[in-house]
Amino acid sequence: IRVIDFTHALAGPFCVMLLGHLGADIVKVEPPNGDEFRRLWMPPDATTDAYESLWINVNKKSIVLNLKTAKGVELARRLIAGADVLVENYQKGVMERFGLDYDSVKALNPRLIYACSRGYGEWGPYANYGNTAASNNSIAGWTHSAWKTNGAPGSKTLGIGDEAAGVSIALGILAALHARERSGAGQKVEVSMQEAVLGFMTSSMHEHFTGVPVGNRPMKVADGYFTLRVPEMSDAVWREVAQLIGRENLIEDPRFASAAARRQHRAALEELVRAWASGKTRQEIWDGLRELDYFGAPVLSIGEVMEDRHIKERRAFIDRDHPAAGPTTLLAPWIHLSENPTGIHHDAPVIGEHTDEVLGGLLGLSSAELKELRAQGVVK
């Protein structure tokens, strides 16, 4: 499956990264100065690409095409004609100006899956507006929901706008590829980042429509915080819990002697467990309750996650030696297929690293033609 990648920043590249994890052959088309996300959030004098760019552009080949030239657009159209998938996340109207929008290219390749993501989708009052992850989280209700939870209006909140849109685009592409196996025809896949985030706000929607809060806050313990929810438990488990927290005298307490009684007095039971946990370390709580089917986990920093024995045993992170950036730790593909293993086969490319390879190999351009195109500023 060959993917022509016209994406930039994070939402589109994240989608294509997932396709690359799954084995797609990806050609990333960049402007002469490269995807600006390569150096975003980096100091002005940075000499290597940003970590995010190194992460999300693995398994991709980079070519440079100047789409402001007629020859650059012609080469792009030739690549599209032989592709399975095109992915782009430009602001609405950009691909139309290049003559590379869906209506302009579908006749070149009736089997093409054309996937695009916009901040607000392809239609509606906001369709022509630009969007960033932070502004998207704001207008999707994510930021306000986070403030309701953390009680800190005006604070910066984490969000998954780009990633939610990226996963959604990838899922749509896979569905369209499956449909093509039956019909032989391609189609257009469109995702609004705003709506993608709304799709990942199930619990917040529950709270909005029912007024009933979902989840619980982490509790303060001896060496940090621990997220803990007391589950339904059998009488046998209750006896073990009472012994663990040093309250064997409560085993026959009428408030907790049966499942129905424990359900009725859940608040009191949770308070007993929390009082015990407040004087323990995260590890002590984790070790004590884990075998009793308690739903809880320590609150870990990213550094602690990377040192976690479970994460290490699953080899969730891998070390790469990037030819330009040097040693780099990346999250390995987290979608596992038993018969078609996912993986990172090569590092994120430097700008235009594969221009000659792709244009020579796929389009059959000669060395002389490539040299002339470079002289004209069409490729790099």
C-alpha positions in Angstrom: 0.0 0.0 0.0 1.7 3.2 -1.2 0.8 6.4 0.6 1.6 9.9 -0.7 1.9 12.0 2.3 1.2 15.8 2.0 0.7 16.3 5.7 2.4 18.7 8.1 2.5 19.5 11.8 1.0 16.6 13.9 -2.5 15.4 13.0 -1.8 14.2 9.5 1.7 12.9 10.1 0.4 11.0 13.2 -2.1 9.2 10.9 0.5 8.4 8.4 2.9 7.2 11.1 0.3 4.6 12.1 0.0 3.4 8.5 3.8 3.1 8.4 3.8 1.1 11.6 1.4 -1.3 9.8 3.7 -1.6 6.8 2.6 1.0 4.3 5.2 2.4 1.8 5.2 6.1 2.5 6.4 9.0 0.4 6.4 12.3 2.4 6.2 15.3 0.0 7.7 18.4 1.6 8.1 22.0 0.5 11.7 23.3 -0.2 12.1 24.4 3.4 10.7 21.2 4.8 7.7 20.5 7.0 7.9 23.4 9.5 7.1 21.0 12.3 10.7 19.7 12.0 11.9 22.6 14.1 8.8 23.7 15.9 9.2 24.2 19.7 13.0 24.1 19.2 15.5 26.9 20.0 16.3 29.1 17.0 19.9 27.7 16.8 18.8 24.1 17.0 20.7 21.9 14.5 18.5 18.8 14.8 14.8 18.2 14.2 12.4 18.3 17.1 11.7 15.1 19.0 8.1 15.1 17.9 9.1 15.2 14.2 11.7 12.4 14.8 8.9 10.3 16.4 6.1 10.7 14.0 8.0 10.6 10.7 9.6 7.2 11.1 9.2 4.7 8.2 8.8 7.6 5.7 10.7 8.6 2.7 11.1 12.3 2.2 11.1 14.1 -1.1 11.0 17.8 -1.9 8.6 19.1 -4.5 8.0 22.8 -5.0 4.3 22.8 -5.6 4.4 26.5 -6.5 5.9 25.4 -9.9 4.0 23.7 -12.7 6.6 21.0 -12.9 6.4 20.2 -9.2 2.6 19.8 -9.5 3.0 17.6 -12.6 5.4 15.3 -10.7 3.0 15.2 -7.7 0.2 14.2 -10.1 2.3 11.4 -11.5 3.0 10.1 -8.0 -0.7 10.2 -7.1 -1.6 8.3 -10.2 0.4 5.3 -8.9 -0.6 5.5 -5.3 -3.2 3.8 -3.1 -3.7 6.6 -0.6 -3.2 10.3 -0.4 -3.3 12.1 3.0 -3.3 15.8 3.5 -4.2 18.2 6.3 -3.8 21.6 4.8 -6.2 24.3 5.5 -9.2 24.2 3.2 -8.4 25.6 -0.2 -4.7 24.9 -0.3 -4.8 21.7 -2.3 -7.4 23.3 -4.6 -4.9 26.1 -5.4 -2.3 23.4 -6.3 -4.9 21.5 -8.4 -4.4 18.5 -6.2 -7.7 18.3 -4.4 -9.9 15.2 -4.6 -12.0 16.4 -7.5 -8.9 17.3 -9.5 -7.0 14.0 -9.0 -9.7 11.3 -8.7 -9.8 10.9 -12.5 -6.0 10.2 -12.5 -6.6 7.3 -10.2 -10.1 5.9 -9.7 -8.8 3.6 -7.0 -7.3 6.4 -4.9 -8.3 6.8 -1.3 -8.0 10.6 -0.7 -8.0 11.4 3.1 -8.0 14.8 4.6 -8.4 16.4 8.0 -9.4 20.0 8.7 -9.8 21.8 11.9 -13.5 22.2 11.3 -14.2 19.9 8.4 -15.0 20.6 4.8 -18.3 22.5 5.3 -20.0 24.7 7.9 -19.4 28.3 9.0 -15.9 27.6 10.3 -14.7 25.4 7.4 -12.2 28.0 6.1 -10.7 28.8 9.5 -7.3 27.5 10.5 -6.9 25.6 13.7 -4.2 24.4 16.1 -4.4 21.7 18.8 -4.7 24.2 21.6 -7.4 26.2 19.9 -9.2 23.0 18.8 -9.2 21.8 22.4 -10.7 25.1 23.4 -13.5 25.1 20.9 -14.3 21.4 21.3 -15.0 21.8 25.0 -12.0 19.8 26.1 -10.2 22.7 27.8 -13.3 23.7 29.8 -14.0 20.1 30.8 -10.4 19.9 32.1 -10.8 23.1 34.1 -13.9 21.7 35.7 -11.9 18.7 36.8 -8.7 20.4 37.9 -10.3 23.5 39.3 -7.7 25.7 37.6 -9.4 27.9 34.9 -6.8 29.6 32.7 -4.2 26.8 33.1 -2.7 25.0 30.1 -4.3 21.6 29.6 -3.1 18.5 27.8 -5.2 17.4 24.9 -5.3 14.9 22.1 -6.7 16.9 19.3 -4.0 16.0 16.7 -3.7 12.4 17.9 -7.5 11.9 18.0 -7.8 13.2 14.5 -4.9 11.2 13.3 -6.3 7.9 14.6 -9.7 8.8 13.1 -8.2 9.5 9.7 -6.2 6.2 9.8 -9.3 4.2 10.7 -11.2 5.8 7.9 -8.5 5.0 5.4 -8.4 1.3 6.5 -12.2 1.1 6.1 -12.0 2.7 2.6 -9.2 0.3 1.6 -11.4 -2.6 2.7 -14.3 -1.2 0.8 -12.1 -0.9 -2.3 -11.3 -4.6 -2.1 -15.0 -5.2 -2.8 -15.9 -2.3 -5.2 -12.6 -1.6 -6.9 -13.3 2.1 -6.4 -11.6 4.7 -4.2 -13.3 7.4 -2.2 -12.7 10.5 -0.1 -12.2 10.3 3.7 -12.8 13.5 5.7 -12.3 14.2 9.4 -12.9 17.3 11.4 -10.4 17.6 14.3 -13.1 19.3 16.4 -15.5 16.4 16.0 -12.7 13.9 16.5 -12.0 15.4 19.9 -15.7 15.3 20.7 -15.6 11.6 19.9 -13.0 11.1 22.6 -15.0 13.0 25.3 -17.5 10.2 26.2 -17.2 10.7 29.9 -17.5 14.5 29.7 -20.6 14.1 27.6 -22.0 11.7 30.2 -21.5 14.4 32.9 -23.0 17.0 30.7 -26.2 15.1 29.9 -26.8 13.4 33.3 -25.1 15.7 35.8 -23.4 12.7 37.3 -19.6 12.9 37.7 -17.4 10.1 36.2 -14.2 8.8 37.7 -12.3 9.8 40.8 -9.4 12.0 41.7 -6.0 10.6 42.6 -5.4 10.6 46.4 -2.3 11.9 48.2 -0.2 9.1 49.7 3.2 9.0 51.4 5.4 9.5 48.3 3.1 11.0 45.7 -0.4 10.2 44.4 -2.4 7.0 43.8 -5.5 6.6 41.7 -7.8 4.2 43.5 -11.4 3.0 43.1 -12.9 0.5 45.5 -14.6 -2.2 43.3 -17.4 -4.5 44.1 -15.9 -7.4 46.0 -16.9 -10.8 47.3 -17.0 -11.7 50.9 -13.7 -13.6 50.6 -12.0 -10.5 49.1 -13.5 -8.2 51.7 -11.9 -10.4 54.5 -8.5 -10.1 52.8 -8.9 -6.3 52.4 -9.9 -5.9 56.1 -6.8 -7.8 57.1 -4.6 -5.8 54.7 -5.7 -2.5 56.1 -5.4 -3.8 59.7 -9.2 -3.6 60.4 -10.1 -7.3 61.0 -12.6 -6.1 63.5 -14.8 -4.8 60.6 -15.1 -8.2 58.9 -18.4 -8.9 60.6 -19.5 -5.2 60.8 -23.1 -5.1 59.6 -22.2 -2.2 57.2 -19.8 -4.4 55.3 -20.8 -8.0 56.1 -22.5 -8.6 52.7 -22.1 -7.3 49.1 -25.4 -5.4 49.4 -24.3 -3.8 52.7 -20.9 -2.8 51.2 -22.7 -1.3 48.2 -24.9 0.7 50.5 -22.0 2.0 52.6 -19.5 2.4 49.7 -18.5 5.9 50.8 -17.6 4.7 54.3 -15.7 1.7 52.9 -13.7 3.9 50.4 -12.8 6.2 53.3 -11.4 3.3 55.3 -9.3 2.2 52.4 -8.1 5.7 51.7 -7.2 6.3 55.3 -5.0 3.2 55.2 -3.5 4.2 51.9 -2.6 7.7 52.9 0.3 6.5 55.1 1.6 4.0 52.5 3.9 4.5 49.6 2.6 4.0 46.0 4.5 0.7 45.7 3.1 -0.6 49.0 -0.5 0.2 47.9 0.1 -1.2 44.4 1.6 -4.5 45.8 -1.0 -4.8 48.5 -4.2 -4.3 46.4 -3.2 -5.5 43.0 -3.8 -9.1 43.7 -7.2 -8.3 45.2 -8.7 -7.0 41.9 -8.6 -3.4 43.0 -8.7 -1.0 40.2 -5.9 1.4 41.0 -2.5 2.5 39.9 0.3 4.8 41.0 0.5 8.2 39.4 3.8 8.0 37.5 5.9 10.7 35.9 7.0 10.1 32.3 10.5 9.2 33.6 9.0 6.7 36.0 6.9 5.2 33.2 10.0 4.6 31.1 11.6 2.8 34.0 8.5 0.7 34.9 9.3 -3.0 34.8 6.1 -3.8 32.8 6.8 -1.2 30.1 10.4 -2.5 30.0 9.4 -6.1 29.6 7.0 -5.3 26.8 9.8 -3.3 25.1 7.4 -0.4 24.7 10.3 2.0 24.1 13.1 1.4 21.6 16.5 3.1 21.2 17.5 4.3 17.8 20.7 5.9 16.6 19.4 8.6 14.2 22.0 9.5 11.5 21.5 13.2 12.1 20.0 13.5 15.6 22.0 10.8 17.3 20.6 8.4 20.0 16.9 8.8 20.2 14.3 6.9 22.3 11.0 6.3 20.6 7.8 4.6 21.5 7.5 1.4 19.6 4.3 0.6 17.6 1.6 -0.3 20.1 -0.7 -2.1 17.7 0.4 -5.7 17.6 -0.5 -8.2 14.8 0.4 -11.9 15.3 1.0 -12.6 11.6 2.1 -9.2 10.3 4.4 -7.7 12.9 4.4 -3.9 13.1 7.7 -2.1 13.5 10.0 0.9 12.9 12.2 0.0 10.0 14.0 3.3 9.4 14.4 6.6 11.1 12.7 9.9 10.3 14.3 11.2 7.1 16.1 14.4 6.6 14.6 16.9 4.2 14.5 15.5 0.7 16.6 12.5 1.6 14.8 10.2 -0.9 14.0 12.6 -3.7 16.3 10.9 -6.2 15.4 7.4 -5.1 11.6 8.0 -5.4 11.5 10.1 -8.5 14.1 7.9 -10.2 12.6 4.6 -9.0 8.9 5.3 -9.2 8.7 7.8 -12.1 11.8 6.7 -14.0 13.5 10.1 -14.1 17.1 10.0 -15.2 20.1 11.6 -13.4 20.2 14.3 -16.0 16.5 15.1 -15.5 16.9 15.2 -11.7 19.8 17.5 -12.0 17.8 19.9 -14.2 14.9 19.8 -11.8 17.2 20.7 -9.0 18.7 23.6 -11.0 15.1 24.9 -11.6 14.3 24.7 -7.9 11.5 22.1 -8.5 13.1 19.4 -6.3 15.7 19.3 -3.6 
